Amino acid sequence: MTPREIFTILSEDVIGQEKALQDMSVAIYKHLIEHSVGNVLMIGNSGTGKTTIMQAAERFFSQAQGFEKFSTIIRINANLVADLASRGKQTNVVMDRLAQQTVKILGEKAELETVRDYVAHGIVCVDEVDKIRAVVGGEPNVKGIIAQDSLLTLMENENVQVEIPYFEAGGWHTLTTPINTEHILFVAGGAFEELYDQVFNRASEKSGADSFWKLVPRADGTLERRYVFDFGSHLTQEDIFDYGMTPQFLSRFDSTIMLHDFSVPDLVKIFKDVPGAIWPTAVGYFKHGGITLTITEEATFLIAERAAKENRLGARALREVFGNIAKRLEFDPMATGLVREQGGQQVLEITREMVEAP
């Protein structure tokens, strides 16, 4: 399987993050061929798809044939790592979770060597890695330092003692055995919210804040003057060091993936087309009440446009923007006076005027 084929599969679940998916596809490919550690650091605002990309990788490994030993994936919050790190248990919990997930996948097929092989080729996804920064408010963050060091230990091809559950002779047993972490892939992600301001301030001091004003097309075709700052093109490794990720820790990541804020067309797709999207869910709700819910194209783009302005929320802003409209309709739609008879059906159409209503 090539990186492009992996990319095609991941793209089924992820909207608008093509460059990030390309980098992730290469990392997964390197993992599959055991070429080298291709650890990945994902940086992006809340709601830009970090968790979605991790979930897409989980689906890929659950369905891909012939790569079973790579199918053990766990997700762990960096805050938990930090808490356990302060008590000296951080290494064990990551490796133990890989072992437990492997047994969950294999069931009674969990022979000792098979479990060892699966754990040694697992994937560890660390959420909110920005929360274990080494410096907070100009002061050392001891928990963060210890957490980074503990994860660094795992990423340095160390032999780690792991308690392995396995099934043999009709029963479950455990054995503590060393496992080398050379072929475990680490994918860490975080919003790094203060980093955005840090980079913006540095860039604006150099080129002037006025350089970031752009004319941006609105849903109705008119142009709007808006601040547009391309965070990714200005970010440097030094910025991430200054934020509080130690050089040693950062050096263990082969690639830093920047997730950009969604465009209006991206948000339209997320609103209507992805699994579990807001719009089909709303349509299903009103269908239970015998009402066909529709929306004009103009209203759809206006909802996406408003969500795009909330760039710190990403796709989650769609739920807030649409929720403000839906909550006026869901309790008693017939009482709104907006439901009309059309072709023998009760139809409720969301229009631009309804989106713009206070």
C-alpha positions in Angstrom: 0.0 0.0 0.0 1.4 3.4 -1.0 1.1 6.7 0.8 -1.3 7.9 -1.8 -3.6 4.9 -1.3 -3.5 5.5 2.5 -4.3 9.1 1.9 -7.4 8.2 -0.2 -8.7 6.0 2.6 -8.1 8.7 5.3 -9.7 11.3 3.1 -13.1 9.6 3.4 -13.4 10.8 6.9 -11.5 14.1 6.9 -12.5 17.4 5.2 -10.2 20.2 4.1 -6.8 19.1 5.6 -5.1 17.7 2.5 -1.5 18.7 3.5 -1.9 17.3 7.0 -3.4 14.0 5.6 -0.5 13.7 3.2 2.0 14.0 6.0 0.0 11.5 8.1 -0.2 9.1 5.2 3.6 9.1 4.9 4.0 8.6 8.6 1.6 5.6 8.5 3.4 4.2 5.5 6.8 4.4 7.2 5.2 2.7 10.2 3.9 -0.1 8.0 7.2 -0.8 6.3 9.1 -0.4 9.6 11.4 2.1 7.8 11.9 4.4 10.7 10.1 6.2 13.5 7.9 8.8 11.9 6.4 10.4 15.0 3.9 13.2 14.2 3.1 16.4 16.1 -0.2 18.0 15.0 -0.9 21.7 15.8 -4.3 23.3 15.1 -7.1 25.2 16.6 -9.8 23.4 18.4 -12.2 21.8 15.9 -9.8 21.6 13.0 -9.8 17.8 12.9 -7.0 16.5 15.1 -9.2 13.9 16.7 -10.9 13.2 13.4 -7.6 12.3 11.8 -6.7 10.0 14.7 -10.1 8.3 14.3 -9.6 8.0 10.6 -6.3 6.2 11.3 -8.1 3.9 13.7 -10.6 3.0 11.0 -7.9 2.5 8.5 -6.1 -0.1 10.6 -9.4 -1.8 11.7 -10.2 -2.4 8.0 -6.9 -2.8 6.2 -6.0 -6.4 5.4 -2.5 -7.7 6.0 -1.5 -5.1 8.6 -3.0 -6.7 11.7 0.1 -6.4 13.9 -0.1 -2.6 13.4 -3.8 -2.3 14.4 -3.3 -1.6 18.1 -4.1 2.1 18.6 -4.6 3.9 21.9 -5.5 7.5 22.7 -4.3 9.0 26.0 -4.7 12.6 27.3 -1.4 14.4 28.0 -2.8 15.7 31.3 -3.2 12.0 32.5 0.4 11.4 31.5 1.5 14.5 33.5 -0.4 13.4 36.5 1.0 9.8 36.4 4.5 11.1 35.6 4.6 12.9 38.9 4.0 9.5 40.6 6.4 7.5 38.5 3.8 5.4 36.6 3.7 7.1 33.2 5.7 4.5 31.2 3.7 1.7 32.5 0.3 3.2 31.8 1.1 3.8 28.1 2.5 0.3 27.5 -0.1 -1.4 29.6 -2.9 0.3 27.6 -1.3 -1.0 24.4 -1.2 -4.5 25.8 -4.9 -4.2 27.0 -6.0 -2.9 23.6 -4.1 -5.7 21.8 -5.9 -8.4 24.0 -9.2 -6.7 23.2 -8.5 -7.0 19.5 -7.2 -10.6 19.6 -9.5 -12.2 22.2 -8.6 -15.8 22.8 -6.2 -15.6 19.8 -3.9 -13.6 22.1 -0.8 -15.9 22.1 2.2 -14.5 23.9 4.4 -13.7 20.9 1.5 -12.3 19.0 0.6 -9.9 21.8 4.3 -8.9 22.1 4.4 -8.2 18.3 1.2 -6.1 18.3 2.3 -4.0 21.3 5.8 -3.4 19.7 4.1 -2.1 16.6 1.3 -0.1 18.2 0.3 3.6 17.7 0.0 6.0 20.7 -2.1 9.1 20.1 -1.5 11.8 22.8 -4.2 14.4 23.0 -3.7 17.9 24.3 0.1 17.6 24.3 0.3 21.4 24.6 -0.9 21.0 28.2 2.5 19.5 29.2 4.5 22.5 28.3 7.7 23.0 30.4 7.0 26.6 31.2 3.7 28.2 32.2 3.4 32.0 32.9 7.2 32.3 32.8 7.6 29.7 35.6 8.8 26.1 35.2 6.0 23.5 35.0 7.4 20.5 36.8 4.6 18.2 35.8 5.0 19.1 32.2 8.8 18.7 32.3 8.4 15.2 33.8 5.7 14.2 31.4 7.7 15.3 28.3 10.7 13.4 29.7 8.6 10.2 30.3 7.2 10.3 26.8 10.7 11.0 25.4 11.9 7.8 27.1 9.3 5.8 25.2 10.2 7.5 21.9 13.9 6.7 22.3 13.8 3.1 21.3 14.1 1.9 24.9 13.4 -1.6 26.2 10.4 -1.3 28.6 9.2 -3.9 31.0 5.5 -4.6 30.2 3.1 -7.0 31.8 1.6 -8.9 28.9 -1.7 -10.8 29.2 -1.9 -13.8 26.9 -4.2 -16.8 26.4 -2.8 -20.3 26.5 -4.0 -23.8 27.4 -7.6 -22.6 27.8 -6.8 -19.8 30.2 -5.4 -16.3 30.7 -1.9 -15.7 32.0 0.5 -12.7 32.4 4.2 -12.4 31.9 6.4 -9.3 32.5 8.7 -9.0 29.5 10.9 -6.3 27.8 9.5 -4.7 24.7 11.5 -2.3 22.5 9.7 0.8 21.5 11.6 1.3 18.2 8.5 0.6 16.0 5.8 2.3 18.1 4.4 5.4 16.3 3.5 8.4 18.4 1.0 11.0 17.2 0.6 14.0 19.4 -1.8 16.8 19.0 -2.7 20.1 20.6 -4.3 23.5 20.0 -1.3 25.4 21.3 -3.7 28.4 21.7 -1.2 30.9 23.2 1.3 29.9 20.5 -0.9 31.5 17.9 -0.8 34.9 19.7 2.9 34.5 20.3 3.7 33.9 16.6 1.2 36.7 15.5 2.9 39.2 17.8 6.3 38.3 16.5 5.2 38.4 12.8 3.3 41.7 13.2 6.2 43.4 14.9 8.3 42.5 11.9 6.0 43.2 9.0 3.3 45.4 10.6 -0.2 44.3 11.6 -1.8 46.1 8.6 -0.2 43.5 6.2 -2.7 40.9 7.5 -5.8 42.8 6.3 -7.4 41.0 3.3 -10.5 41.3 1.2 -12.5 38.1 1.7 -15.6 37.1 -0.4 -18.8 36.8 1.6 -21.6 34.4 1.0 -23.6 37.0 -1.0 -20.7 37.7 -3.3 -19.6 41.0 -1.7 -16.1 41.5 -0.3 -15.4 42.0 3.4 -12.1 43.4 4.8 -10.9 40.9 7.4 -7.8 40.0 9.4 -6.3 36.9 7.8 -3.1 35.5 9.5 -1.6 32.3 8.1 -0.3 30.8 11.3 1.5 27.9 9.7 3.6 29.9 7.3 5.1 32.0 10.1 5.6 29.2 12.7 9.2 28.1 13.4 10.7 25.4 15.7 12.0 28.2 17.9 8.4 29.3 18.5 7.5 25.9 19.8 10.6 25.8 22.0 9.7 29.2 23.4 6.1 27.9 24.0 7.5 25.2 26.3 8.2 22.1 24.4 11.7 21.0 25.1 14.2 20.7 22.2 14.8 17.0 23.1 11.1 16.2 23.1 10.4 18.0 19.8 13.4 16.4 18.1 11.6 13.0 18.4 9.0 14.1 15.9 9.8 13.7 12.2 7.1 16.1 11.1 5.1 18.9 12.5 1.6 19.0 10.9 -0.2 22.3 10.8 -4.0 22.0 10.6 -5.4 25.1 8.9 -8.7 26.8 9.8 -11.5 25.6 7.6 -12.7 27.6 4.6 -16.4 28.3 4.0 -16.7 25.5 1.4 -15.0 23.1 3.9 -17.5 24.0 6.6 -20.4 23.5 4.2 -19.2 19.9 3.6 -18.8 19.3 7.3 -22.2 20.8 8.0 -24.0 18.6 5.4 -21.9 15.6 4.2 -19.7 14.0 6.8 -20.9 11.0 8.9 -22.9 12.4 11.8 -23.2 15.8 10.2 -25.3 18.5 11.9 -27.7 19.0 9.0 -28.9 15.4 8.3 -29.3 14.9 12.1 -31.6 18.0 12.2 -33.5 16.7 9.2 -34.1 13.4 11.0 -35.3 15.2 14.2 -38.0 17.2 12.3 -39.0 14.1 10.3 -40.1 12.4 13.5 -42.6 15.3 13.9 -43.9 14.9 10.3 -42.0 18.0 9.0 -39.6 18.1 6.1 -36.7 20.4 6.9 -35.0 22.2 4.0 -32.5 25.0 3.7 -31.6 27.4 1.0 -28.1 27.5 -0.5 -27.6 31.1 0.6 -28.5 30.2 4.2 -26.1 27.2 4.2 -23.2 29.4 3.1 -24.1 32.1 5.6 -24.0 29.6 8.4 -20.6 28.4 7.3 -19.4 31.9 6.9 -20.3 32.8 10.4 -18.7 29.7 11.7 -15.5 30.4 9.8 -15.1 33.7 11.7 -15.0 31.7 15.0 -11.6 30.3 14.0 -10.7 29.3 17.6 -13.7 26.8 17.5 -13.2 25.4 14.0 -16.0 23.0 12.9 -17.5 23.1 16.4 -18.6 26.7 15.6 -21.1 25.2 13.1 -23.0 23.6 16.0 -23.2 26.9 17.9 -24.3 28.9 14.8 -26.9 26.4 13.7 -28.0 25.7 17.2 -29.0 29.4 17.6 -31.4 28.9 14.7 -32.6 25.4 15.5 -33.5 26.1 19.2 -36.1 28.6 18.0 -37.8 25.9 15.9 -37.4 22.6 17.8 -39.8 23.1 20.7 -43.0 23.8 18.7 -42.2 24.3 15.0 -45.9 24.6 14.1 -46.3 27.6 16.4 -43.6 29.5 14.6 -45.8 30.1 11.6 -43.0 29.1 9.3 -44.2 25.6 8.4 -46.1 25.5 5.1 -48.0 22.9 3.0 -46.1 21.9 -0.1 -46.9 18.9 -2.3 -48.9 17.2 0.5 -46.0 17.7 3.0 -45.4 20.0 5.9 -42.2 21.9 4.9 -40.0 24.1 7.1 -37.3 26.0 5.1 -34.4 27.7 6.7 -33.7 30.9 4.9 -31.1 33.7 5.0 -33.5 35.9 6.9 -33.8 33.2 9.6 -30.0 33.0 9.9 -29.6 36.7 10.2 -32.4 37.1 12.8 -31.1 38.2 16.2 
